[in-house]
Amino acid sequence: MRFRRRAAITVPLAVLGSAFAIKGLSHAAPRISSVAFTSGTEGYDTFRIPAVVRTQRGTLIAFAEGRGHSASDTGEIRVVARRSTDGGRSWGPLLVVAEAGTDTQGNPCPVVDPRTGRILLLTCRNSGAVSEAQIMMGATEESQSRRVFVQHSDDDGRSWSPLREITSTAKRADWRWYATGPGHGIALTDGSRLVIPANHSVAPPDGSADTGAEARYYGGHDLYSDDAGRTWHIGCVDDHPDGVVNVNESAVAQLPDGRLYFNARDQKGTAAGVRCDAYSADGGRTLLRPYRPQPALTGPVVQGSLLQVQDGPLLYAGPADPAARRAMTLRSSTDGGASWSSVLKVSALPAGYSDLVQAGSGTVGLLYETGEEGPYETIAFTGIPVTAL
């Protein structure tokens, strides 16, 4: 697979592996800052859709989509990764983790199994010749539509197993669109279960004039595995196409009381705000109630990320400017997601998707899309002392 090369974009962020000052960055506390991916370099037009985990050996692994020919969500896309063994101060060489020729392979959602140390990665694939809207309309052949895969690494992310398809157990036959994460999955604190947040779309009812591409047909669900990732099952599902809350890209965290907290993008629902949330008391098998609006988390319509800090608060990361994808901000909740307050403005610059990670016992890591002129110029990492939160 050949990717078009072009000159690297030159922005102040693009000093790989060094500490630097980013315009608009709050300097309330010392922090680690670096760039993991720079669009326009290494044969890729754009890097997007970050995800990050910390392995049992303390290595940070940053994942992204490497988009070969444009910034589009459609086309020839690979999943790539970099490893950091110094807490995010620097990043190793680019690794190609998952690819499918000229097709789209994306939506990385990694999780670390605490019982074995194995790193599992779930991704999705569709034909590079079709779009999300076409898939939602049911206007594609089954072979062109979304499929779900898992693979693993047993050597701290240096190499990866072949892709193994799990579509038959991870996706219902009547679902059309499908996406894992993006962002990380979780292991329950007792180590018994792995949980992957995900979303999908359903078809319009018979006789409807809708095409299925309308946002009301989005829905949320999760996948879980109780055998270290060998088999996967569909857990909780929320897809009510009434247009009030349209559950889209989702994230999950386990609260100190054991419940799972899900927070998702509300894709143009009529409810107030752009975020919604839900809870599960049985490890993600069912929801205690359907997703409801979460108007306290202001911002644009965009993916957001969650982290339950060890012995600390629940965090949400996402752009805070309601009018544009900019102003990456950390919000905190001390009541399990019922209410939120801003605790740190990471940057005033353009910003998009993100993922949070417990980078160490006293540090929270944030991997996020950002740039000077637009949000997709780089994927940057910042390590923030928990004391700053």
C-alpha positions as CSV (number, residue, x, y, z in Angstrom):
1,M,0.0,0.0,0.0
2,R,1.5,3.3,-1.1
3,F,0.8,6.6,0.6
4,R,1.4,10.0,-1.0
5,R,4.2,11.9,0.7
6,R,4.3,15.6,1.2
7,A,6.3,18.1,3.2
8,A,5.6,18.1,6.9
9,I,3.4,20.9,8.3
10,T,5.6,23.2,10.3
11,V,3.8,24.2,13.6
12,P,5.2,25.1,17.0
13,L,3.8,21.8,18.3
14,A,5.9,19.7,16.0
15,V,9.0,19.2,18.1
16,L,8.8,15.5,18.8
17,G,9.8,14.3,22.2
18,S,10.7,17.7,23.7
19,A,9.1,19.9,26.3
20,F,7.9,23.2,24.8
21,A,5.4,26.0,25.4
22,I,2.2,25.9,23.4
23,K,0.5,29.1,22.7
24,G,-2.7,29.3,24.7
25,L,-1.6,26.6,27.1
26,S,-2.3,27.1,30.8
27,H,0.9,26.9,32.9
28,A,-0.8,26.3,36.2
29,A,1.4,23.3,36.9
30,P,4.6,21.7,35.4
31,R,3.6,19.2,32.7
32,I,5.0,16.9,30.0
33,S,4.3,18.1,26.5
34,S,5.2,16.3,23.2
35,V,3.8,15.5,19.8
36,A,3.0,11.9,18.9
37,F,1.8,12.4,15.3
38,T,2.3,15.2,12.8
39,S,0.0,15.4,9.8
40,G,1.7,15.6,6.4
41,T,4.7,13.4,7.5
42,E,5.8,9.8,7.0
43,G,3.7,9.4,3.9
44,Y,0.4,10.2,5.6
45,D,-1.8,13.2,4.7
46,T,-3.5,13.3,8.1
47,F,-3.4,11.6,11.5
48,R,-6.7,11.5,13.4
49,I,-8.7,9.7,16.0
50,P,-6.3,9.3,19.0
51,A,-6.4,6.5,21.6
52,V,-4.0,5.7,24.3
53,V,-3.3,3.1,27.0
54,R,-0.6,2.4,29.6
55,T,0.7,-1.1,29.7
56,Q,1.6,-3.1,32.7
57,R,5.3,-2.3,32.1
58,G,4.5,1.4,32.2
59,T,4.7,2.0,28.5
60,L,2.3,4.5,26.8
61,I,1.0,3.4,23.5
62,A,-0.6,6.1,21.3
63,F,-2.8,5.0,18.4
64,A,-4.3,6.9,15.5
65,E,-5.7,6.6,12.1
66,G,-3.1,7.3,9.4
67,R,-5.1,8.7,6.5
68,G,-3.1,8.3,3.3
69,H,-4.5,10.7,0.7
70,S,-6.7,13.2,2.5
71,A,-8.3,14.1,5.8
72,S,-11.5,12.4,4.8
73,D,-13.2,9.7,7.0
74,T,-13.5,7.7,3.8
75,G,-10.7,6.0,1.8
76,E,-7.4,4.3,2.4
77,I,-6.8,4.4,6.2
78,R,-4.5,2.4,8.5
79,V,-4.3,2.2,12.3
80,V,-0.8,3.3,13.4
81,A,0.9,3.6,16.8
82,R,3.9,4.9,18.7
83,R,5.3,3.8,22.0
84,S,6.7,6.0,24.8
85,T,8.8,4.5,27.6
86,D,9.5,7.8,29.3
87,G,6.0,8.9,30.3
88,G,5.1,10.7,27.0
89,R,8.3,12.9,26.8
90,S,9.3,11.2,23.6
91,W,7.8,8.7,21.1
92,G,9.3,5.8,19.2
93,P,9.1,5.0,15.5
94,L,5.7,4.8,13.7
95,L,4.3,1.2,13.7
96,V,1.6,0.0,11.3
97,V,-0.8,-2.0,13.5
98,A,-3.8,-2.7,11.3
99,E,-4.4,-2.2,7.6
100,A,-6.6,-3.5,4.8
101,G,-5.2,-2.5,1.5
102,T,-7.2,0.4,0.0
103,D,-10.0,0.0,2.5
104,T,-10.7,1.9,5.7
105,Q,-9.4,0.3,8.9
106,G,-10.0,2.6,11.9
107,N,-11.7,3.6,15.1
108,P,-8.9,2.2,17.4
109,C,-10.1,1.1,20.8
110,P,-7.4,-0.5,22.9
111,V,-7.6,-2.1,26.4
112,V,-5.1,-3.8,28.6
113,D,-6.1,-7.1,30.3
114,P,-4.8,-6.8,33.9
115,R,-4.7,-10.6,34.4
116,T,-2.3,-11.3,31.5
117,G,-0.8,-7.9,30.5
118,R,-2.0,-8.6,27.0
119,I,-3.0,-5.4,25.0
120,L,-6.1,-5.9,22.9
121,L,-7.1,-3.6,20.1
122,L,-10.5,-3.5,18.5
123,T,-11.0,-1.7,15.2
124,C,-13.5,-1.5,12.3
125,R,-13.3,-1.9,8.6
126,N,-15.3,-0.9,5.5
127,S,-14.6,-0.5,1.8
128,G,-12.6,2.6,1.1
129,A,-15.0,3.4,-1.8
130,V,-18.1,4.0,0.4
131,S,-19.0,6.6,3.0
132,E,-20.6,6.5,6.4
133,A,-23.8,8.0,4.9
134,Q,-24.0,5.3,2.3
135,I,-23.6,2.6,4.9
136,M,-26.3,4.2,7.1
137,M,-28.6,4.3,4.1
138,G,-28.1,0.6,3.4
139,A,-26.8,1.5,0.0
140,T,-23.7,-0.8,0.1
141,E,-23.0,-4.5,-0.4
142,E,-22.6,-6.4,2.8
143,S,-18.9,-6.9,2.0
144,Q,-18.5,-3.2,1.8
145,S,-20.1,-2.4,5.1
146,R,-18.7,-2.1,8.6
147,R,-16.9,-5.2,10.1
148,V,-15.3,-5.6,13.5
149,F,-11.9,-7.0,14.3
150,V,-9.7,-7.7,17.3
151,Q,-5.9,-8.3,17.6
152,H,-3.4,-8.3,20.4
153,S,0.2,-7.7,21.5
154,D,2.1,-9.7,24.1
155,D,5.4,-7.8,23.8
156,D,4.4,-4.4,25.1
157,G,3.1,-3.1,21.8
158,R,6.2,-3.8,19.7
159,S,4.4,-6.3,17.4
160,W,0.8,-7.3,16.8
161,S,-1.1,-10.4,16.0
162,P,-3.1,-10.7,12.7
163,L,-6.6,-9.2,12.6
164,R,-9.3,-11.6,13.7
165,E,-12.9,-10.8,12.7
166,I,-15.6,-10.8,15.4
167,T,-18.4,-9.2,13.4
168,S,-20.8,-12.1,13.9
169,T,-20.9,-11.7,17.6
170,A,-20.1,-8.0,17.9
171,K,-22.7,-6.6,15.4
172,R,-26.4,-7.3,15.1
173,A,-27.5,-8.3,11.6
174,D,-29.9,-5.3,11.3
175,W,-27.3,-2.7,12.3
176,R,-25.8,-0.6,9.5
177,W,-23.1,1.8,10.7
178,Y,-20.7,0.5,13.4
179,A,-17.8,2.1,15.4
180,T,-15.7,1.0,18.3
181,G,-14.9,3.9,20.7
182,P,-12.9,5.8,19.6
183,G,-10.7,6.0,22.6
184,H,-9.8,3.3,25.2
185,G,-11.8,0.5,26.6
186,I,-11.6,-0.5,30.3
187,A,-11.0,-3.6,32.4
188,L,-13.2,-3.9,35.5
189,T,-11.3,-3.3,38.7
190,D,-11.6,-6.9,39.7
191,G,-10.1,-8.0,36.4
192,S,-13.0,-10.1,35.4
193,R,-14.3,-8.3,32.3
194,L,-13.1,-6.1,29.5
195,V,-15.5,-3.5,28.2
196,I,-15.4,-1.6,24.9
197,P,-17.7,1.4,24.3
198,A,-19.2,1.5,20.8
199,N,-22.0,2.9,18.6
200,H,-24.0,1.8,15.6
201,S,-27.0,2.8,13.4
202,V,-30.3,1.1,12.8
203,A,-32.6,1.1,9.7
204,P,-35.7,3.2,9.4
205,P,-39.0,1.4,10.1
206,D,-40.9,-0.1,7.1
207,G,-42.8,2.6,5.2
208,S,-40.7,5.5,6.5
209,A,-39.6,8.2,4.0
210,D,-36.3,8.4,5.9
211,T,-33.1,7.0,4.3
212,G,-31.4,5.9,7.5
213,A,-28.7,8.5,7.2
214,E,-30.6,10.8,9.5
215,A,-28.8,11.3,12.9
216,R,-31.9,9.9,14.8
217,Y,-30.8,6.4,13.7
218,Y,-27.6,6.4,15.7
219,G,-27.4,4.3,18.8
220,G,-25.0,3.3,21.5
221,H,-23.9,0.0,22.8
222,D,-20.9,-1.8,24.4
223,L,-19.0,-5.0,23.9
224,Y,-17.7,-7.1,26.8
225,S,-15.4,-10.1,27.1
226,D,-15.1,-12.4,30.2
227,D,-12.4,-14.6,28.8
228,A,-9.5,-12.2,28.1
229,G,-10.7,-11.1,24.7
230,R,-11.2,-14.5,23.1
231,T,-14.9,-14.0,22.7
232,W,-17.0,-10.8,22.7
233,H,-20.6,-10.2,23.4
234,I,-23.0,-7.3,22.9
235,G,-24.0,-5.7,26.2
236,C,-26.2,-2.7,26.8
237,V,-28.0,-1.2,23.8
238,D,-29.7,2.2,23.4
239,D,-31.1,3.1,20.0
240,H,-34.4,4.9,20.2
241,P,-34.8,6.8,16.9
242,D,-37.1,9.6,18.4
243,G,-34.5,12.2,17.6
244,V,-34.3,13.6,21.2
245,V,-30.9,12.0,22.1
246,N,-28.9,10.5,19.2
247,V,-26.2,8.4,20.9
248,N,-23.0,8.4,18.9
249,E,-19.2,8.1,19.8
250,S,-19.0,6.9,23.4
251,A,-16.6,6.5,26.3
252,V,-16.8,4.5,29.5
253,A,-15.3,4.6,33.0
254,Q,-15.8,2.5,36.1
255,L,-16.8,4.5,39.1
256,P,-15.5,3.8,42.6
257,D,-18.9,2.3,43.6
258,G,-18.5,-0.3,40.8
259,R,-21.0,1.2,38.3
260,L,-20.0,1.9,34.8
261,Y,-20.5,5.5,33.5
262,F,-21.0,6.0,29.8
263,N,-20.7,9.4,28.2
264,A,-21.5,9.9,24.5
265,R,-21.7,12.5,21.7
266,D,-25.3,13.5,21.1
267,Q,-25.4,13.8,17.3
268,K,-27.8,16.6,16.6
269,G,-30.5,15.5,19.0
270,T,-33.3,17.9,20.0
271,A,-32.4,17.7,23.7
272,A,-30.4,20.5,25.3
273,G,-26.6,20.2,24.9
274,V,-24.3,18.0,22.9
275,R,-23.5,15.3,25.4
276,C,-25.5,12.5,27.0
277,D,-24.8,9.8,29.6
278,A,-26.0,6.6,31.1
279,Y,-25.0,4.1,33.9
280,S,-24.7,0.3,34.2
281,A,-24.8,-1.6,37.5
282,D,-24.0,-5.0,35.9
283,G,-20.7,-4.4,34.2
284,G,-22.1,-3.1,30.9
285,R,-24.7,-5.9,30.2
286,T,-27.6,-3.5,30.7
287,L,-28.3,0.2,31.4
288,L,-30.0,1.4,34.5
289,R,-31.9,3.9,32.3
290,P,-31.5,5.1,28.7
291,Y,-29.0,7.8,27.8
292,R,-30.1,11.3,29.0
293,P,-28.8,14.7,28.1
294,Q,-25.8,16.0,30.0
295,P,-26.0,19.8,29.4
296,A,-23.3,20.6,31.9
297,L,-20.6,19.5,29.4
298,T,-20.7,22.4,26.9
299,G,-18.8,22.3,23.6
300,P,-19.3,21.5,20.0
301,V,-20.6,18.3,18.6
302,V,-17.4,16.1,18.9
303,Q,-16.0,13.0,20.5
304,G,-15.0,13.3,24.1
305,S,-13.0,11.1,26.5
306,L,-13.3,9.8,30.1
307,L,-11.0,8.7,32.9
308,Q,-11.7,7.7,36.5
309,V,-8.5,8.9,38.2
310,Q,-7.0,6.5,40.7
311,D,-8.1,7.8,44.1
312,G,-9.3,10.9,42.4
313,P,-12.2,12.4,40.4
314,L,-13.9,11.4,37.2
315,L,-12.5,13.4,34.3
316,Y,-13.9,14.4,30.9
317,A,-11.8,15.9,28.1
318,G,-13.2,17.8,25.1
319,P,-13.3,21.1,23.4
320,A,-15.3,23.7,25.4
321,D,-16.1,26.3,22.8
322,P,-19.7,25.7,21.7
323,A,-19.1,27.4,18.4
324,A,-16.0,25.5,17.2
325,R,-13.7,22.6,17.9
326,R,-11.2,24.5,20.0
327,A,-10.3,25.2,23.7
328,M,-9.5,21.7,24.9
329,T,-10.6,21.6,28.6
330,L,-10.6,19.1,31.4
331,R,-13.9,18.9,33.4
332,S,-14.2,17.0,36.7
333,S,-17.0,15.3,38.6
334,T,-16.9,14.1,42.2
335,D,-20.5,12.7,42.1
336,G,-20.1,10.0,39.4
337,G,-20.9,12.3,36.4
338,A,-24.1,13.8,37.8
339,S,-22.5,17.3,37.8
340,W,-19.3,18.7,36.2
341,S,-17.0,21.7,36.7
342,S,-14.0,22.9,34.6
343,V,-10.7,22.3,36.3
344,L,-8.1,23.0,33.6
345,K,-8.0,24.7,30.2
346,V,-5.4,22.7,28.4
347,S,-5.2,25.0,25.4
348,A,-7.1,27.8,23.6
349,L,-6.0,26.4,20.2
350,P,-8.2,24.5,17.8
351,A,-8.8,21.0,19.2
352,G,-10.8,17.9,18.3
353,Y,-10.9,14.3,19.4
354,S,-9.0,13.1,22.6
355,D,-8.2,10.3,24.9
356,L,-7.3,10.2,28.6
357,V,-4.9,7.8,30.4
358,Q,-3.6,7.3,33.9
359,A,0.0,7.9,32.8
360,G,1.4,7.2,36.3
361,S,0.3,7.2,39.9
362,G,0.4,11.0,40.0
363,T,-0.1,11.9,36.4
364,V,-3.0,12.1,33.9
365,G,-2.1,11.9,30.2
366,L,-4.1,13.6,27.5
367,L,-3.6,12.7,23.8
368,Y,-5.6,15.0,21.6
369,E,-5.9,16.5,18.1
370,T,-4.8,20.1,17.9
371,G,-3.0,22.7,15.7
372,E,-2.4,26.4,15.1
373,E,-4.8,26.8,12.2
374,G,-7.0,23.8,12.6
375,P,-7.5,20.8,14.9
376,Y,-6.0,18.1,12.7
377,E,-2.4,19.3,12.3
378,T,-1.0,17.2,15.1
379,I,-1.9,14.7,17.8
380,A,-0.3,16.1,20.9
381,F,0.3,14.6,24.4
382,T,0.3,16.4,27.6
383,G,1.0,14.9,31.0
384,I,-0.7,16.7,33.9
385,P,0.0,16.3,37.6
386,V,-3.1,15.0,39.4
387,T,-2.4,17.8,42.0
388,A,-3.3,20.3,39.3
389,L,-6.8,18.9,39.1
